[in-house]
Amino acid sequence: MAVPLTHYESMDPFILLSAVNMVLRDEGITLEELCQREEVDKALLSKKLEAAGFTYDSTQRQFK
């Protein structure tokens, strides 16, 4: 992973969006798999990105 998500709660939401979508795309994994692997709380991650106006599209496996 190019940008570690260990401090995702304090990351700029646009950098976080880029990092998360890059991993989802490049590795072909789901958000659930990413959160489990990185030990990230899925609800908190989603809430942070939703606060910046992005929602997760499970069919395309990315935040938009």
C-alpha positions in Angstrom: 0.0 0.0 0.0 1.4 3.4 -1.0 -0.1 5.4 1.8 -0.6 3.5 5.1 -4.0 3.9 6.7 -2.7 3.7 10.3 -3.7 7.3 10.9 -6.7 7.5 8.6 -8.7 9.4 11.2 -6.4 12.5 10.9 -5.7 12.3 7.2 -6.9 14.8 4.7 -10.1 13.3 3.3 -9.0 13.8 -0.3 -5.6 12.0 0.3 -7.5 9.3 2.1 -10.0 9.0 -0.8 -7.1 8.6 -3.3 -5.3 6.0 -1.1 -8.3 3.9 -0.5 -9.6 3.9 -4.1 -6.1 3.1 -5.4 -5.9 0.0 -3.2 -9.4 -1.1 -4.0 -8.7 -0.7 -7.7 -5.2 -2.1 -7.9 -5.7 -5.0 -5.6 -9.3 -5.8 -6.6 -10.5 -6.1 -3.0 -13.6 -5.0 -1.3 -13.9 -2.3 1.3 -14.5 -4.9 4.0 -11.3 -6.8 2.9 -9.3 -3.6 3.0 -10.5 -2.6 6.4 -9.8 -6.0 7.8 -6.3 -6.2 6.4 -5.4 -2.7 7.6 -7.3 -3.0 10.9 -9.4 0.0 10.1 -12.9 0.6 11.4 -15.1 0.5 8.3 -17.8 2.7 9.8 -15.3 5.4 10.9 -13.5 5.3 7.5 -16.8 5.6 5.6 -18.1 8.4 7.9 -14.9 10.4 7.3 -15.2 10.1 3.6 -19.0 10.7 3.6 -18.4 13.9 5.6 -16.3 15.1 2.6 -19.1 14.1 0.2 -18.1 10.6 -0.9 -20.1 7.4 -0.7 -19.0 3.9 -1.3 -20.2 2.2 -4.5 -20.0 -1.6 -3.8 -20.6 -2.5 -7.4 -17.6 -0.5 -8.6 -15.6 -1.0 -5.4 -14.8 2.7 -5.0 -15.8 5.8 -3.2 -17.3 8.5 -5.4 
